[in-house]
Protein backbone atom coordinates (compact mmCIF):
# COMPACT_ATOMS: atom_id res chain seq x y z
CA UNK A 1 0.00 0.00 0.00
CA UNK A 2 1.34 3.41 -1.02
CA UNK A 3 0.87 6.18 1.47
CA UNK A 4 -1.02 9.22 0.03
CA UNK A 5 1.85 11.55 0.99
CA UNK A 6 4.25 9.39 -0.98
CA UNK A 7 1.97 9.67 -4.04
CA UNK A 8 2.18 13.45 -3.80
CA UNK A 9 5.97 13.64 -3.43
CA UNK A 10 6.86 11.35 -6.34
CA UNK A 11 5.73 13.71 -9.15
CA UNK A 12 7.56 16.61 -7.46
CA UNK A 13 10.69 14.50 -7.15
CA UNK A 14 10.54 13.54 -10.82
CA UNK A 15 10.04 17.13 -11.92
CA UNK A 16 13.03 18.16 -9.84
CA UNK A 17 15.16 15.51 -11.49
CA UNK A 18 14.06 16.60 -14.95
CA UNK A 19 14.84 20.24 -14.15
CA UNK A 20 18.27 19.23 -12.91
CA UNK A 21 18.99 17.32 -16.11
CA UNK A 22 17.94 20.30 -18.25
CA UNK A 23 20.18 22.64 -16.26
CA UNK A 24 23.09 20.21 -16.46
CA UNK A 25 22.71 19.89 -20.21
CA UNK A 26 22.70 23.66 -20.50
CA UNK A 27 25.94 23.89 -18.52
CA UNK A 28 27.73 21.07 -20.32
CA UNK A 29 26.23 21.44 -23.78
CA UNK A 30 27.81 23.33 -26.70
CA UNK A 31 28.10 27.08 -26.28
CA UNK A 32 28.78 29.94 -28.64
CA UNK A 33 32.01 31.46 -27.34
CA UNK A 34 33.39 34.58 -28.98
CA UNK A 35 37.13 34.27 -29.48
CA UNK A 36 39.12 37.23 -28.17
CA UNK A 37 41.03 38.67 -31.09
CA UNK A 38 44.41 40.35 -30.61
CA UNK A 39 45.19 42.58 -33.58
CA UNK A 40 48.85 42.87 -34.51
CA UNK A 41 50.46 46.30 -34.62
CA UNK A 42 53.03 45.57 -37.27
CA UNK A 43 53.54 48.40 -39.70
CA UNK A 44 56.55 49.66 -41.62
CA UNK A 45 57.20 53.37 -41.27
CA UNK A 46 58.81 54.89 -44.38
CA UNK A 47 62.11 56.53 -43.51
CA UNK A 48 62.32 60.30 -44.07
CA UNK A 49 64.75 61.59 -46.70
CA UNK A 50 68.26 61.52 -45.30
CA UNK A 51 69.83 64.93 -44.68
CA UNK A 52 73.31 63.44 -44.90
CA UNK A 53 75.56 62.46 -42.03
CA UNK A 54 74.88 64.31 -38.80
CA UNK A 55 77.46 63.90 -36.01
CA UNK A 56 74.75 63.41 -33.41
CA UNK A 57 73.26 60.60 -31.38
CA UNK A 58 69.51 60.39 -30.75
CA UNK A 59 67.99 58.98 -27.58
CA UNK A 60 64.30 58.10 -27.72
CA UNK A 61 62.38 57.57 -24.51
CA UNK A 62 59.55 54.99 -24.42
CA UNK A 63 56.32 56.62 -25.59
CA UNK A 64 53.69 57.15 -22.92
CA UNK A 65 49.97 56.64 -23.56
CA UNK A 66 46.68 58.31 -22.76
CA UNK A 67 43.55 56.48 -21.62
CA UNK A 68 42.21 55.84 -25.14
CA UNK A 69 45.51 54.38 -26.31
CA UNK A 70 46.03 51.36 -24.07
CA UNK A 71 45.95 47.72 -25.12
CA UNK A 72 42.14 47.52 -25.11
CA UNK A 73 40.82 48.71 -28.45
CA UNK A 74 38.64 51.76 -27.87
CA UNK A 75 35.96 53.69 -29.69
CA UNK A 76 33.83 56.75 -29.02
CA UNK A 77 30.16 56.07 -29.69
CA UNK A 78 27.68 58.43 -31.36
CA UNK A 79 26.94 60.05 -27.98
CA UNK A 80 30.60 60.78 -27.29
CA UNK A 81 30.99 58.01 -24.70
CA UNK A 82 34.31 56.16 -24.60
CA UNK A 83 33.81 52.40 -24.89
CA UNK A 84 35.88 49.26 -25.42
CA UNK A 85 35.39 46.38 -27.81
CA UNK A 86 34.57 43.33 -25.73
CA UNK A 87 36.21 40.77 -28.03
CA UNK A 88 38.97 42.80 -29.72
CA UNK A 89 42.21 44.31 -28.49
CA UNK A 90 45.81 44.93 -29.47
CA UNK A 91 48.55 42.31 -29.28
CA UNK A 92 50.75 44.94 -27.60
CA UNK A 93 50.29 48.49 -26.28
CA UNK A 94 50.04 50.91 -29.24
CA UNK A 95 52.62 53.18 -27.59
CA UNK A 96 55.16 50.35 -27.83
CA UNK A 97 54.56 50.06 -31.57
CA UNK A 98 54.91 53.85 -31.95
CA UNK A 99 58.25 53.82 -30.11
CA UNK A 100 59.55 50.93 -32.21
CA UNK A 101 58.41 52.53 -35.48
CA UNK A 102 59.98 55.88 -34.58
CA UNK A 103 63.34 54.37 -33.67
CA UNK A 104 63.37 52.23 -36.82
CA UNK A 105 62.50 55.17 -39.07
CA UNK A 106 65.24 57.37 -37.59
CA UNK A 107 67.77 54.58 -37.93
CA UNK A 108 66.79 53.95 -41.55
CA UNK A 109 67.78 57.48 -42.53
CA UNK A 110 71.42 56.62 -41.84
CA UNK A 111 71.91 60.24 -40.79
CA UNK A 112 72.70 59.78 -37.11
CA UNK A 113 75.70 58.29 -35.36
CA UNK A 114 73.34 56.27 -33.16
CA UNK A 115 69.64 55.95 -32.40
CA UNK A 116 68.55 53.97 -29.35
CA UNK A 117 66.62 53.96 -26.11
CA UNK A 118 67.65 57.06 -24.17
CA UNK A 119 68.03 54.97 -21.00
CA UNK A 120 70.77 52.93 -22.69
CA UNK A 121 72.82 55.99 -23.70
CA UNK A 122 75.10 58.14 -21.53
CA UNK A 123 74.00 61.50 -22.90
CA UNK A 124 72.50 61.57 -26.39
CA UNK A 125 72.86 64.78 -28.36
CA UNK A 126 69.12 64.77 -29.16
CA UNK A 127 66.47 63.65 -26.69
CA UNK A 128 63.10 62.59 -28.13
CA UNK A 129 59.96 62.07 -26.04
CA UNK A 130 56.41 61.29 -27.08
CA UNK A 131 52.89 60.73 -25.81
CA UNK A 132 50.25 58.78 -27.70
CA UNK A 133 47.22 60.79 -26.60
CA UNK A 134 44.58 59.11 -28.69
CA UNK A 135 44.17 55.87 -30.61
CA UNK A 136 40.48 55.14 -31.12
CA UNK A 137 37.62 55.05 -33.57
CA UNK A 138 35.34 58.08 -33.35
CA UNK A 139 31.74 57.38 -34.30
CA UNK A 140 30.62 60.78 -33.04
CA UNK A 141 32.39 62.38 -35.99
CA UNK A 142 30.69 62.73 -39.36
CA UNK A 143 31.91 60.78 -41.19
CA UNK A 144 33.28 58.39 -38.55
CA UNK A 145 37.06 58.12 -38.45
CA UNK A 146 39.91 56.25 -36.86
CA UNK A 147 41.96 58.93 -35.09
CA UNK A 148 45.50 58.94 -33.73
CA UNK A 149 46.98 61.89 -31.86
CA UNK A 150 50.69 61.86 -31.09
CA UNK A 151 52.53 64.58 -29.17
CA UNK A 152 56.24 64.61 -29.96
CA UNK A 153 59.14 66.67 -28.66
CA UNK A 154 62.85 66.77 -29.36
CA UNK A 155 65.59 68.98 -28.01
CA UNK A 156 69.34 69.43 -28.22
CA UNK A 157 71.07 68.61 -24.94
CA UNK A 158 73.81 71.18 -25.45
CA UNK A 159 71.39 73.95 -26.43
CA UNK A 160 67.95 73.76 -24.86
CA UNK A 161 66.78 76.71 -26.97
CA UNK A 162 66.79 74.41 -29.98
CA UNK A 163 63.66 72.38 -29.37
CA UNK A 164 60.76 70.89 -31.27
CA UNK A 165 57.27 70.38 -29.94
CA UNK A 166 54.34 69.27 -32.10
CA UNK A 167 50.99 67.54 -31.78
CA UNK A 168 50.28 65.34 -34.78
CA UNK A 169 46.79 64.11 -35.60
CA UNK A 170 46.09 61.64 -38.38
CA UNK A 171 42.70 60.25 -39.32
CA UNK A 172 41.44 57.51 -41.62
CA UNK A 173 37.82 57.62 -42.73
CA UNK A 174 35.83 54.56 -41.70
CA UNK A 175 32.63 55.19 -43.67
CA UNK A 176 30.68 57.82 -45.54
CA UNK A 177 28.57 60.27 -43.55
CA UNK A 178 25.36 58.68 -44.89
CA UNK A 179 26.23 55.20 -43.58
CA UNK A 180 25.15 53.67 -40.28
CA UNK A 181 28.63 53.08 -38.86
CA UNK A 182 27.80 51.36 -35.59
CA UNK A 183 26.06 48.53 -37.43
CA UNK A 184 28.29 48.14 -40.46
CA UNK A 185 31.87 48.83 -39.38
CA UNK A 186 33.56 45.80 -37.88
CA UNK A 187 36.34 45.88 -35.27
CA UNK A 188 38.62 44.41 -37.94
CA UNK A 189 38.02 47.46 -40.13
CA UNK A 190 38.69 49.73 -37.15
CA UNK A 191 41.96 47.94 -36.38
CA UNK A 192 43.12 48.24 -39.99
CA UNK A 193 42.32 51.95 -40.09
CA UNK A 194 44.04 52.66 -36.77
CA UNK A 195 47.17 50.86 -37.98
CA UNK A 196 47.29 53.18 -41.00
CA UNK A 197 46.76 56.26 -38.83
CA UNK A 198 49.50 55.14 -36.42
CA UNK A 199 51.93 54.54 -39.27
CA UNK A 200 51.23 57.97 -40.78
CA UNK A 201 51.56 59.76 -37.43
CA UNK A 202 54.92 58.09 -36.72
CA UNK A 203 56.15 58.91 -40.24
CA UNK A 204 55.21 62.57 -39.70
CA UNK A 205 57.01 62.62 -36.35
CA UNK A 206 60.18 61.07 -37.78
CA UNK A 207 60.16 63.54 -40.68
CA UNK A 208 59.82 66.52 -38.33
CA UNK A 209 62.68 65.30 -36.13
CA UNK A 210 65.01 64.79 -39.08
CA UNK A 211 64.09 68.15 -40.60
CA UNK A 212 64.75 70.04 -37.37
CA UNK A 213 67.96 68.15 -36.67
CA UNK A 214 69.24 69.25 -40.06
CA UNK A 215 68.43 72.88 -39.20
CA UNK A 216 69.97 72.58 -35.75
CA UNK A 217 73.14 71.05 -37.19
CA UNK A 218 73.45 73.95 -39.64
CA UNK A 219 72.98 76.51 -36.84
CA UNK A 220 75.49 74.74 -34.61
CA UNK A 221 78.07 74.60 -37.41
CA UNK A 222 77.55 78.30 -38.17
CA UNK A 223 77.95 79.24 -34.50
CA UNK A 224 81.14 77.20 -34.19
CA UNK A 225 82.51 78.86 -37.34
CA UNK A 226 81.84 82.29 -35.90
CA UNK A 227 83.56 81.38 -32.66
CA UNK A 228 86.57 80.01 -34.51
CA UNK A 229 86.77 83.17 -36.63
CA UNK A 230 86.85 85.44 -33.62
Buried (B, 14 or more C-beta within 10 A) or exposed (E): EEEEEEEEEEEEEEEEEEEEEEEEEEEEEEEEEEEEBBBEBEBEBEBBEBBEEBEBBBBBBBBBBBEBBBBBBBBBBBEEEEBEBEEBBBEBBBBBBBBBBBBBBBBBBEBBEEBBEBEEBEEBBBBBBBBBBBBBBBBBBEBBBBBBBBBBBBBBBEEEEBEBEBEBBBBBEBBEEEEEBEEEBEBEBBBBBBBBBBBBBBBBBBBBBBBBBBEBBEBBEEEEEEEEEE
